[in-house]
Amino acid sequence: MSNTHIVDQDIVQHEKETLKKHKKTQIFLQQEVNLSNTPLFLPEGLELPFLGIYIIFLPYIAGVLFVFFSVANMDYKTFLSLNDNLFFIMNWMVGYEIIAASILLIIAKSAVLFHLKNS
């Protein structure tokens, strides 16, 4: 008779711990963020220079690709005719908006999947 009481207490304790852990992770905005899982290459000690490079060049490259494929319709002559004094800044701003919208969509997708997984 005492054995079943000990087993029942262990089961109840285990259920309480599991429920406590489950409740902790049910809030999407309170998750732990681990930067080592990011797809960006950030070597230790050089995080700030690499982040600066990423902040400058990734939006510019995304903007140049968007302008070339979408605005210039992959025509090199048309693409070169768009070159003016503000070409870098224009492309950077277009690329920034593309990357920002992509990040927001990824966050929204993660939130929806998190909610579906925990409900």
PyMOL commands that set and color helices and strands:
alter all, ss='L'
color gray80, all
select helices_A, chain A and resi 2-24+28-30+35-37+47-71+76-81+87-118
alter helices_A, ss='H'
color red, helices_A
deselect
rebuild
show_as cartoon
